[in-house]
Amino acid sequence: MKSRLSLFVLGWFAFTDSYGATLTLKESFEAAKTNMESIKRAQTVVTQSEELKNQARAALLPRISAVGTHTNIDAPETSGNSAFTLTRQYSAALRLSQPLLRGGTLSAFDYAKENILLAKFREDSTELGLYQLVINSYYNLSIAQRDKKNVEELLKFSRERVKEIRGRTDIGRSRKGELVEAEAQLLTAESQYQQTLIRLTQAEQNFEFYTKLTPQEIGHLGELPKVPETLSELKQKLKARPDIQAAVQETKLADKQVSIAKGGHYPTLDLTANYYFDRTGVLASSDWDLGFALVIPLYQGGDVQATVRQAVAGKRIAELNSAETFRTAERDLSINYQNILQLQEQLKVLKKALAKAEEAYLLSKKDYKFGQVTNLDVLQSLNLFIETKRSYDSLVSLSHLNYKNLEALVGVLP
């Protein structure tokens, strides 16, 4: 016949198996997206990049402006009535300016368009990074909540033990030393409980920082899903991860920078047209004029070539950063994948150990009543049972944490 402890443990597992999480990981992540400044900042950077594209496009379009001049000069002593020596000269016109050839201008516009894509990749990468932070805070909260419950059970059983030994001591069936042992066990459990409260408070504050939600009961997490794909299959998905796409995009932008820098070697050609409403001088009867301005760079002290070499070096740095980002992602994925497999095996063993530890505690309690073991044996078996249960519950939450991180490492969001 099972004792009240065994019935309680079985009932607790049955309850938690049927009890869904009050607060899901997806709900937590959705709350974090609306709360964290990092997401809002990334969205603003996208808007900023779109405006930079508009600025680059404006450099290719004509400009229309109203211009006017007014000059008063001191009349020369021998000027006579010549139109070239008017003492009051003025003009009013509309001016059209159209760049026809500007070295690197088109590349700058292409750069601005590619920069928008980079900003969007970075926004997605920021979202994925936030998801990983929420995963850790969510499951660390689960670990802290479960640990608190387990230590509460240790407190409960320790109090029952003190009560039982005190009763036996009063009638002379147990030694005073056994009561002291049980009381020491209770005080130790109370100390452990205070430590779990500290860790729980830290976990709650960390969770609330990201989500701005009041921490709630997370509930039983269920069985750990099996990884459906091989490591090589998962690695194939890495290229679609937003931070890796952002690293590749940065290389494209660096290549555009090289084209922009080379544009400094090219000539510039501009069209300028004026339509005059009013003007003085010998051209007073002419309503418009049209002109071209051509500038051919011949020597600029090596400035342009230095800028090109700098851009080429920047492209090389971007390529190295991209390669390192991908290799780091492969390493992290491999480590996490192996951790999942090892944790699954560890859980199987620890689950058996938990059943044995519970059985040992129940048998020790029974044997104590017949004088076959000491009170110290009972306390040791109790500690072994609770510590094994704490380890098992923590490992369950840690396994789920690693599984969700594995999904996030290949770019999967809830």
BAMAR-522981 format. One record per residue (C-alpha): residue in one letter; residue number from 1; x, y, z. Coordinates in pm, 1 decimal, decimal comma. Example, Ala and Ser with C-alpha at 12.3 -4.5 7.8 and 13.67 -1.06 7.14 Angstrom:
BEGIN
SITE  residu  num        c1        c2        c3
SITE       A    1    1230,0    -450,0     780,0
SITE       S    2    1367,0    -106,0     714,0
//
This chain:
BEGIN
SITE  residu  num        c1        c2        c3
SITE       M    1       0,0       0,0       0,0
SITE       K    2     141,6     334,5    -104,2
SITE       S    3     184,9     603,2     159,5
SITE       R    4      35,4     950,5     151,9
SITE       L    5     363,0    1081,8       3,0
SITE       S    6     348,3     844,1    -290,5
SITE       L    7     -13,9     930,7    -356,7
SITE       F    8      67,5    1300,1    -339,3
SITE       V    9     355,3    1271,0    -588,8
SITE       L   10     147,1    1068,2    -832,2
SITE       G   11    -139,9    1312,0    -797,0
SITE       W   12      90,1    1609,5    -850,1
SITE       F   13     228,4    1464,4   -1171,1
SITE       A   14    -121,7    1379,6   -1292,2
SITE       F   15    -235,1    1734,8   -1221,2
SITE       T   16      58,1    1899,5   -1392,6
SITE       D   17      29,1    1670,3   -1694,7
SITE       S   18    -326,4    1791,5   -1750,4
SITE       Y   19    -258,7    2152,1   -1656,9
SITE       G   20    -170,3    2377,0   -1949,0
SITE       A   21      69,2    2664,9   -1919,1
SITE       T   22    -109,5    2975,9   -1797,3
SITE       L   23     141,3    3191,7   -1977,8
SITE       T   24     279,6    3057,3   -2303,9
SITE       L   25     614,7    3133,2   -2461,0
SITE       K   26     442,4    3279,0   -2767,6
SITE       E   27     235,7    3518,4   -2554,2
SITE       S   28     549,7    3624,3   -2371,4
SITE       F   29     733,1    3690,8   -2696,5
SITE       E   30     445,2    3891,8   -2845,0
SITE       A   31     441,0    4107,9   -2531,3
SITE       A   32     818,3    4158,2   -2549,5
SITE       K   33     795,4    4274,3   -2913,5
SITE       T   34     559,2    4555,2   -2815,0
SITE       N   35     765,3    4648,1   -2509,7
SITE       M   36    1135,8    4634,5   -2593,7
SITE       E   37    1310,8    4942,4   -2729,5
SITE       S   38    1537,4    4728,3   -2947,3
SITE       I   39    1246,9    4631,5   -3175,3
SITE       K   40    1120,8    4988,5   -3200,6
SITE       R   41    1474,9    5110,0   -3269,7
SITE       A   42    1521,1    4855,8   -3550,1
SITE       Q   43    1190,1    4962,4   -3705,6
SITE       T   44    1300,7    5325,1   -3693,6
SITE       V   45    1628,0    5236,2   -3866,7
SITE       V   46    1425,3    5087,4   -4155,3
SITE       T   47    1235,1    5414,7   -4186,5
SITE       Q   48    1562,5    5604,8   -4175,3
SITE       S   49    1706,2    5386,4   -4452,8
SITE       E   50    1403,8    5451,6   -4672,3
SITE       E   51    1457,5    5825,6   -4635,7
SITE       L   52    1824,6    5785,1   -4725,6
SITE       K   53    1711,5    5616,6   -5047,1
SITE       N   54    1489,1    5915,8   -5119,7
SITE       Q   55    1786,7    6144,4   -5068,6
SITE       A   56    1999,0    5939,2   -5308,9
SITE       R   57    1722,6    5945,8   -5568,2
SITE       A   58    1693,4    6322,9   -5533,4
SITE       A   59    2054,8    6355,2   -5648,4
SITE       L   60    1950,2    6206,7   -5984,3
SITE       L   61    1644,9    6427,7   -6038,7
SITE       P   62    1631,5    6786,5   -6167,8
SITE       R   63    1611,8    7079,8   -5930,7
SITE       I   64    1396,5    7384,7   -5999,5
SITE       S   65    1454,1    7702,4   -5806,0
SITE       A   66    1373,5    8073,4   -5822,0
SITE       V   67    1681,9    8292,1   -5838,5
SITE       G   68    1726,0    8663,2   -5828,1
SITE       T   69    2016,7    8906,9   -5823,8
SITE       H   70    2044,2    9275,5   -5747,6
SITE       T   71    2368,1    9476,5   -5764,0
SITE       N   72    2440,4    9847,1   -5717,7
SITE       I   73    2779,6    9970,6   -5831,5
SITE       D   74    2966,7   10298,0   -5821,3
SITE       A   75    2950,2   10454,5   -6169,4
SITE       P   76    3291,3   10480,4   -6344,8
SITE       E   77    3403,1   10833,9   -6430,8
SITE       T   78    3418,4   10759,4   -6808,1
SITE       S   79    3125,8   10518,8   -6836,2
SITE       G   80    2892,6   10724,1   -7049,8
SITE       N   81    2554,7   10559,0   -7113,7
SITE       S   82    2684,1   10206,2   -7193,3
SITE       A   83    2465,3    9907,6   -7091,9
SITE       F   84    2777,2    9740,9   -6951,7
SITE       T   85    2812,6   10004,9   -6683,1
SITE       L   86    2462,1   10019,2   -6539,6
SITE       T   87    2485,5   10121,2   -6177,2
SITE       R   88    2178,3    9916,7   -6089,8
SITE       Q   89    2174,1    9562,1   -6224,3
SITE       Y   90    1921,4    9291,0   -6146,4
SITE       S   91    1760,7    8971,7   -6275,5
SITE       A   92    1476,7    8737,1   -6176,9
SITE       A   93    1443,5    8387,2   -6319,8
SITE       L   94    1347,7    8021,9   -6279,7
SITE       R   95    1648,0    7787,7   -6292,1
SITE       L   96    1651,8    7420,8   -6387,5
SITE       S   97    1957,0    7213,5   -6290,9
SITE       Q   98    1987,0    6854,3   -6411,8
SITE       P   99    2286,8    6630,5   -6334,1
SITE       L  100    2373,6    6435,5   -6648,0
SITE       L  101    2688,0    6254,8   -6541,5
SITE       R  102    2803,6    6220,0   -6183,8
SITE       G  103    3054,4    5950,7   -6102,6
SITE       G  104    2912,6    5710,4   -5840,1
SITE       T  105    2569,2    5877,1   -5816,1
SITE       L  106    2383,7    5578,2   -5958,8
SITE       S  107    2586,8    5344,1   -5737,1
SITE       A  108    2491,1    5558,7   -5439,5
SITE       F  109    2122,5    5513,8   -5526,9
SITE       D  110    2170,2    5135,7   -5559,8
SITE       Y  111    2354,6    5143,3   -5227,0
SITE       A  112    2061,5    5318,3   -5060,9
SITE       K  113    1818,4    5056,5   -5193,2
SITE       E  114    2037,3    4771,5   -5071,7
SITE       N  115    2072,6    4947,1   -4737,0
SITE       I  116    1694,7    4924,4   -4685,3
SITE       L  117    1717,0    4547,7   -4727,0
SITE       L  118    2002,7    4538,2   -4476,4
SITE       A  119    1794,8    4735,7   -4226,2
SITE       K  120    1507,8    4487,7   -4266,7
SITE       F  121    1740,8    4191,4   -4216,1
SITE       R  122    1872,2    4358,7   -3902,2
SITE       E  123    1517,3    4419,7   -3781,8
SITE       D  124    1441,4    4048,7   -3825,1
SITE       S  125    1769,6    3963,5   -3654,8
SITE       T  126    1682,9    4189,0   -3361,7
SITE       E  127    1346,8    4015,4   -3332,7
SITE       L  128    1514,6    3674,9   -3334,9
SITE       G  129    1766,7    3788,8   -3073,1
SITE       L  130    1484,8    3915,3   -2853,1
SITE       Y  131    1308,0    3580,0   -2891,2
SITE       Q  132    1617,6    3401,7   -2759,7
SITE       L  133    1627,6    3635,1   -2460,0
SITE       V  134    1259,2    3567,4   -2390,9
SITE       I  135    1320,9    3191,1   -2421,1
SITE       N  136    1587,5    3209,9   -2151,7
SITE       S  137    1383,9    3431,7   -1920,2
SITE       Y  138    1069,7    3218,5   -1968,3
SITE       Y  139    1229,9    2884,2   -1888,9
SITE       N  140    1448,2    3024,5   -1610,7
SITE       L  141    1124,1    3144,9   -1454,9
SITE       S  142     986,3    2792,8   -1494,7
SITE       I  143    1294,2    2646,8   -1323,6
SITE       A  144    1263,4    2891,7   -1033,4
SITE       Q  145     890,9    2825,6    -989,1
SITE       R  146     936,6    2449,4    -984,9
SITE       D  147    1232,8    2468,6    -752,0
SITE       K  148    1028,2    2672,5    -506,1
SITE       K  149     754,5    2407,5    -507,5
SITE       N  150    1003,9    2128,0    -450,8
SITE       V  151    1164,8    2303,3    -155,0
SITE       E  152     817,5    2369,7     -15,0
SITE       E  153     765,5    1992,2     -25,2
SITE       L  154    1097,1    1945,8     155,0
SITE       L  155     976,4    2189,8     419,4
SITE       K  156     647,5    2005,9     451,7
SITE       F  157     810,6    1663,9     493,7
SITE       S  158    1072,8    1807,0     731,9
SITE       R  159     800,9    1956,5     955,0
SITE       E  160     617,2    1625,8     954,1
SITE       R  161     940,5    1454,2    1050,2
SITE       V  162    1001,4    1691,2    1342,9
SITE       K  163     646,4    1643,1    1461,3
SITE       E  164     673,7    1263,7    1442,0
SITE       I  165    1012,3    1247,2    1618,4
SITE       R  166     899,6    1491,1    1887,3
SITE       G  167     600,8    1268,3    1960,8
SITE       R  168     821,1     959,4    1976,0
SITE       T  169    1071,4    1140,1    2197,7
SITE       D  170     797,4    1241,0    2440,6
SITE       I  171     704,4     877,1    2496,9
SITE       G  172    1064,6     757,1    2503,4
SITE       R  173    1065,5     573,8    2169,6
SITE       S  174    1323,7     805,6    2009,1
SITE       R  175    1638,4     968,0    2133,6
SITE       K  176    1673,0    1339,9    2194,2
SITE       G  177    1954,4    1343,5    1939,8
SITE       E  178    1714,4    1224,2    1670,3
SITE       L  179    1484,8    1519,2    1740,6
SITE       V  180    1781,2    1757,7    1712,0
SITE       E  181    1873,4    1597,7    1378,7
SITE       A  182    1518,8    1649,4    1249,1
SITE       E  183    1512,9    2010,6    1371,7
SITE       A  184    1847,6    2078,8    1201,0
SITE       Q  185    1703,1    1931,5     881,5
SITE       L  186    1403,1    2168,3     907,8
SITE       L  187    1621,0    2474,4     960,9
SITE       T  188    1835,9    2378,2     663,0
SITE       A  189    1522,4    2341,8     450,0
SITE       E  190    1402,9    2684,5     561,3
SITE       S  191    1736,9    2832,7     455,7
SITE       Q  192    1711,6    2663,0     115,5
SITE       Y  193    1359,0    2798,8      78,5
SITE       Q  194    1479,9    3155,5     129,7
SITE       Q  195    1741,9    3099,9    -139,4
SITE       T  196    1478,5    2975,2    -383,8
SITE       L  197    1273,0    3290,8    -316,2
SITE       I  198    1574,5    3504,8    -408,9
SITE       R  199    1622,9    3315,6    -735,3
SITE       L  200    1249,9    3331,7    -811,4
SITE       T  201    1244,3    3708,9    -759,2
SITE       Q  202    1539,7    3749,7    -992,9
SITE       A  203    1374,5    3531,9   -1257,9
SITE       E  204    1045,8    3721,8   -1227,3
SITE       Q  205    1213,9    4060,0   -1260,3
SITE       N  206    1412,8    3945,2   -1562,3
SITE       F  207    1098,2    3808,6   -1728,7
SITE       E  208     904,0    4126,1   -1651,9
SITE       F  209    1184,9    4341,7   -1792,4
SITE       Y  210    1145,0    4187,7   -2138,1
SITE       T  211     768,3    4136,3   -2146,7
SITE       K  212     627,8    4394,0   -1905,6
SITE       L  213     392,3    4116,9   -1797,5
SITE       T  214     320,0    4013,6   -1441,8
SITE       P  215     487,2    3671,1   -1404,0
SITE       Q  216     231,3    3392,2   -1386,8
SITE       E  217     241,0    3019,6   -1328,7
SITE       I  218     405,5    2852,3   -1625,7
SITE       G  219     280,1    2504,4   -1549,5
SITE       H  220     396,7    2162,5   -1664,2
SITE       L  221     599,6    2165,5   -1984,7
SITE       G  222     519,5    1817,0   -2106,7
SITE       E  223     746,9    1577,0   -2289,4
SITE       L  224    1046,5    1715,1   -2473,6
SITE       P  225     986,0    1697,6   -2851,9
SITE       K  226    1231,1    1494,1   -3053,5
SITE       V  227    1447,1    1679,3   -3303,9
SITE       P  228    1289,2    1590,1   -3641,6
SITE       E  229    1594,8    1666,0   -3854,7
SITE       T  230    1960,3    1574,6   -3867,3
SITE       L  231    2233,2    1824,0   -3790,3
SITE       S  232    2328,8    1853,6   -4158,3
SITE       E  233    1966,9    1929,8   -4249,6
SITE       L  234    1949,3    2198,5   -3984,1
SITE       K  235    2273,6    2354,6   -4106,9
SITE       Q  236    2119,8    2396,2   -4451,2
SITE       K  237    1862,8    2631,0   -4296,2
SITE       L  238    2124,3    2858,5   -4143,6
SITE       K  239    2165,0    3065,7   -4460,6
SITE       A  240    1807,3    3190,2   -4422,9
SITE       R  241    1872,4    3322,2   -4071,4
SITE       P  242    1833,6    3702,4   -4070,7
SITE       D  243    2165,7    3785,5   -3903,8
SITE       I  244    2351,2    3572,8   -4160,0
SITE       Q  245    2154,2    3734,8   -4441,2
SITE       A  246    2245,1    4072,3   -4290,4
SITE       A  247    2615,8    3977,6   -4293,5
SITE       V  248    2591,9    3879,4   -4661,4
SITE       Q  249    2406,4    4201,6   -4735,5
SITE       E  250    2679,6    4404,4   -4567,7
SITE       T  251    2926,3    4251,3   -4815,5
SITE       K  252    2705,4    4365,8   -5104,8
SITE       L  253    2694,8    4715,7   -4959,9
SITE       A  254    3071,5    4718,7   -4919,7
SITE       D  255    3101,7    4630,2   -5290,0
SITE       K  256    2872,7    4925,4   -5373,0
SITE       Q  257    3101,8    5146,8   -5167,5
SITE       V  258    3389,4    5048,3   -5395,4
SITE       S  259    3187,4    5155,3   -5701,8
SITE       I  260    3096,8    5484,9   -5533,6
SITE       A  261    3462,8    5552,2   -5450,0
SITE       K  262    3572,2    5477,5   -5807,7
SITE       G  263    3322,8    5737,3   -5925,9
SITE       G  264    3563,9    6004,1   -5807,0
SITE       H  265    3773,9    5933,2   -6117,0
SITE       Y  266    3488,0    6007,4   -6356,8
SITE       P  267    3396,6    6349,5   -6506,0
SITE       T  268    3081,8    6535,7   -6408,3
SITE       L  269    2839,3    6694,5   -6652,4
SITE       D  270    2548,3    6917,9   -6551,3
SITE       L  271    2276,2    7092,7   -6749,9
SITE       T  272    2159,4    7436,1   -6635,1
SITE       A  273    1867,2    7630,8   -6790,1
SITE       N  274    1728,4    7971,1   -6685,9
SITE       Y  275    1401,9    8140,3   -6777,3
SITE       Y  276    1410,0    8513,4   -6698,7
SITE       F  277    1112,9    8719,9   -6597,2
SITE       D  278    1314,3    9037,6   -6585,6
SITE       R  279    1678,5    9141,1   -6617,6
SITE       T  280    1895,8    9437,4   -6713,7
SITE       G  281    2193,4    9480,8   -6943,4
SITE       V  282    2261,8    9385,6   -7300,4
SITE       L  283    2070,2    9057,3   -7257,0
SITE       A  284    1755,4    9220,2   -7126,2
SITE       S  285    1561,7    9111,6   -7434,6
SITE       S  286    1665,1    8744,8   -7401,8
SITE       D  287    1412,2    8533,2   -7204,6
SITE       W  288    1617,4    8216,0   -7153,3
SITE       D  289    1957,2    8054,1   -7169,0
SITE       L  290    2091,3    7697,8   -7164,9
SITE       G  291    2434,6    7575,8   -7065,2
SITE       F  292    2645,3    7269,3   -6984,5
SITE       A  293    2916,4    7241,5   -6722,2
SITE       L  294    3180,9    6970,8   -6767,1
SITE       V  295    3448,3    6896,8   -6507,0
SITE       I  296    3719,9    6640,5   -6577,7
SITE       P  297    3934,1    6547,8   -6276,2
SITE       L  298    4302,1    6536,8   -6368,6
SITE       Y  299    4487,6    6531,6   -6040,3
SITE       Q  300    4345,8    6532,7   -5685,7
SITE       G  301    4649,7    6453,1   -5478,0
SITE       G  302    4574,7    6079,0   -5456,2
SITE       D  303    4259,8    6135,5   -5251,7
SITE       V  304    4029,7    5932,4   -5478,8
SITE       Q  305    4263,9    5636,4   -5508,1
SITE       A  306    4308,6    5627,8   -5130,7
SITE       T  307    3929,2    5628,6   -5092,2
SITE       V  308    3905,2    5335,7   -5336,3
SITE       R  309    4167,5    5136,1   -5144,8
SITE       Q  310    3983,2    5209,4   -4821,3
SITE       A  311    3656,5    5083,7   -4974,1
SITE       V  312    3825,6    4767,1   -5101,8
SITE       A  313    3961,9    4699,9   -4753,5
SITE       G  314    3614,2    4758,3   -4613,0
SITE       K  315    3473,0    4499,6   -4852,0
SITE       R  316    3734,9    4247,7   -4739,4
SITE       I  317    3643,7    4311,7   -4374,9
SITE       A  318    3274,2    4259,1   -4456,0
SITE       E  319    3354,8    3927,8   -4628,8
SITE       L  320    3554,6    3809,0   -4327,5
SITE       N  321    3277,0    3914,4   -4088,8
SITE       S  322    3022,0    3726,5   -4298,1
SITE       A  323    3233,1    3409,9   -4299,0
SITE       E  324    3290,0    3433,4   -3924,0
SITE       T  325    2919,1    3488,8   -3856,2
SITE       F  326    2829,2    3175,3   -4050,5
SITE       R  327    3099,2    2962,5   -3886,7
SITE       T  328    2989,9    3083,0   -3542,8
SITE       A  329    2630,0    2994,7   -3624,4
SITE       E  330    2735,3    2644,8   -3735,4
SITE       R  331    2932,9    2595,9   -3414,6
SITE       D  332    2646,9    2713,5   -3190,0
SITE       L  333    2400,7    2493,3   -3376,8
SITE       S  334    2624,4    2187,6   -3342,3
SITE       I  335    2675,8    2243,8   -2968,7
SITE       N  336    2304,8    2297,5   -2906,1
SITE       Y  337    2210,5    1993,1   -3113,0
SITE       Q  338    2446,4    1768,1   -2919,2
SITE       N  339    2322,4    1915,3   -2592,0
SITE       I  340    1964,5    1823,9   -2682,8
SITE       L  341    2058,6    1462,7   -2754,0
SITE       Q  342    2257,7    1434,1   -2430,8
SITE       L  343    1985,2    1598,6   -2224,6
SITE       Q  344    1730,7    1350,3   -2357,9
SITE       E  345    1947,1    1059,9   -2244,8
SITE       Q  346    2016,9    1227,0   -1911,1
SITE       L  347    1645,6    1277,7   -1852,1
SITE       K  348    1576,1     908,6   -1905,5
SITE       V  349    1835,2     811,1   -1645,1
SITE       L  350    1733,9    1081,6   -1399,7
SITE       K  351    1367,5     985,0   -1425,9
SITE       K  352    1459,5     631,6   -1315,2
SITE       A  353    1676,5     775,4   -1038,8
SITE       L  354    1384,0     985,9    -917,6
SITE       A  355    1160,0     679,7    -893,4
SITE       K  356    1430,1     492,8    -698,0
SITE       A  357    1491,7     788,5    -466,5
SITE       E  358    1120,8     814,5    -387,6
SITE       E  359    1101,3     441,9    -325,6
SITE       A  360    1407,1     456,6     -98,1
SITE       Y  361    1250,7     735,2     107,6
SITE       L  362     922,7     548,8     148,9
SITE       L  363    1105,8     230,1     251,2
SITE       S  364    1326,7     421,0     498,1
SITE       K  365    1020,0     567,9     666,9
SITE       K  366     866,3     223,0     693,0
SITE       D  367    1186,8      60,4     818,4
SITE       Y  368    1233,5     330,3    1081,2
SITE       K  369     905,8     235,2    1246,0
SITE       F  370    1043,8    -115,6    1292,9
SITE       G  371    1380,6       6,8    1416,9
SITE       Q  372    1571,7    -123,3    1116,7
SITE       V  373    1723,1     216,4    1017,5
SITE       T  374    1811,2     532,5    1204,6
SITE       N  375    1643,5     868,9    1180,2
SITE       L  376    1954,2     998,1    1003,8
SITE       D  377    1898,8     736,0     732,6
SITE       V  378    1543,8     864,2     683,8
SITE       L  379    1662,0    1226,7     657,4
SITE       Q  380    1930,3    1133,4     407,3
SITE       S  381    1681,8     945,7     190,3
SITE       L  382    1443,2    1245,4     209,1
SITE       N  383    1716,8    1483,5      96,7
SITE       L  384    1816,9    1246,9    -183,1
SITE       F  385    1455,9    1224,4    -303,1
SITE       I  386    1395,4    1602,4    -302,8
SITE       E  387    1735,1    1687,8    -454,3
SITE       T  388    1678,8    1433,5    -730,7
SITE       K  389    1335,6    1577,5    -795,9
SITE       R  390    1477,5    1931,9    -806,4
SITE       S  391    1743,6    1819,2   -1052,9
SITE       Y  392    1490,3    1636,2   -1267,9
SITE       D  393    1245,6    1929,2   -1285,7
SITE       S  394    1525,6    2175,7   -1360,0
SITE       L  395    1656,7    1948,5   -1632,9
SITE       V  396    1311,7    1925,0   -1790,1
SITE       S  397    1290,3    2305,0   -1814,6
SITE       L  398    1650,5    2326,7   -1933,0
SITE       S  399    1580,0    2070,1   -2205,3
SITE       H  400    1283,1    2270,0   -2331,3
SITE       L  401    1498,0    2583,8   -2321,9
SITE       N  402    1762,9    2415,9   -2535,9
SITE       Y  403    1504,4    2281,7   -2779,2
SITE       K  404    1351,1    2626,1   -2834,0
SITE       N  405    1698,8    2774,3   -2871,5
SITE       L  406    1772,0    2510,4   -3133,5
SITE       E  407    1466,2    2626,1   -3328,2
SITE       A  408    1571,4    2988,0   -3289,4
SITE       L  409    1923,2    2907,5   -3412,1
SITE       V  410    1776,4    2816,8   -3753,0
SITE       G  411    1551,2    3122,6   -3750,5
SITE       V  412    1222,5    2966,2   -3632,8
SITE       L  413     992,8    3201,2   -3439,4
SITE       P  414     682,9    3094,5   -3245,4
//
